[in-house]
Amino acid sequence: MITAARSRAEQRFENIQKRQQKALDEQQKIAEERRAKSARLKELRLAKEAEDIARATEALKRVRES
């Protein structure tokens, strides 16, 4: 037979576990959003660098042809 005190303690423990899990889920969500943002920014940076290289190559070809 479970006493009232033990029942309350178990309920508090469950509530604490739920809050901790919610906090962990939120941290994981934030971390995933940060990784996604970093990946998107890296993709944009690499695309810009590739475009800059292509422009520089074209400009160099035009200078050599002149």
C-alpha positions in Angstrom: 0.0 0.0 0.0 1.4 3.4 -1.0 1.2 6.1 1.5 -0.1 9.6 0.7 3.4 11.1 1.2 4.9 8.6 -1.1 2.2 9.2 -3.7 2.9 13.0 -3.6 6.6 12.4 -3.8 6.2 10.2 -6.9 3.9 12.8 -8.5 6.5 15.6 -7.8 9.2 13.4 -9.3 7.2 12.7 -12.4 6.5 16.5 -12.8 10.2 17.2 -12.4 11.1 14.6 -15.0 8.5 16.1 -17.4 10.0 19.6 -17.0 13.5 18.3 -17.5 12.5 16.4 -20.6 10.7 19.5 -21.9 13.8 21.6 -21.3 16.0 19.0 -23.0 13.7 18.9 -26.0 13.8 22.7 -26.2 17.6 22.7 -26.1 17.8 20.1 -28.8 15.4 22.1 -30.9 17.5 25.2 -30.5 20.7 23.3 -31.4 19.1 21.9 -34.5 17.9 25.3 -35.6 21.4 26.7 -35.0 22.9 23.8 -37.1 20.4 24.4 -39.9 21.1 28.1 -39.9 24.9 27.5 -40.0 24.5 25.1 -42.8 22.4 27.5 -44.8 24.9 30.4 -44.2 27.8 28.1 -45.2 25.9 27.1 -48.4 25.3 30.8 -49.3 29.0 31.7 -48.6 30.3 28.9 -50.7 27.9 29.8 -53.5 29.1 33.4 -53.4 32.7 32.4 -53.4 32.1 30.1 -56.4 30.4 33.0 -58.2 33.3 35.4 -57.3 35.8 32.9 -58.7 33.7 32.5 -61.9 33.6 36.3 -62.4 37.3 36.6 -61.7 38.0 33.9 -64.2 35.8 35.5 -66.9 37.4 38.9 -66.2 40.9 37.4 -66.6 39.9 35.7 -69.9 38.7 39.1 -71.2 41.9 40.8 -70.2 44.0 38.1 -71.9 41.9 38.3 -75.0 42.4 42.1 -75.2 
